[in-house]
Amino acid sequence: MSIDKTLKSKLGLSRSRNVLTRGERIAQLMDEDRFKAGRSPLGLPKVRVQKAVAGKKAKKTKEDAK
């Protein structure tokens, strides 16, 4: 079932997902040398999802405002 056009947001999914697809999990495990080619893709170990944290903006000083 699809979502009606009026209910979709313009920006799409703006927050990070907490679930990876099987292909994304395998790619991440291969980067970490925890998955070898030829192994069964079933029963994969858990993979931690790093959430992107936005940095805080630096406060403006009086000198920067001039």
Secondary structure, 3 states (H helix, E strand, C coil): CCCCHHHCCCCCCCCCCCCCCHHHHHHHHHHCCCCCCCCCCCCCCCCCCCCCCCCCCCCCCHHHHC
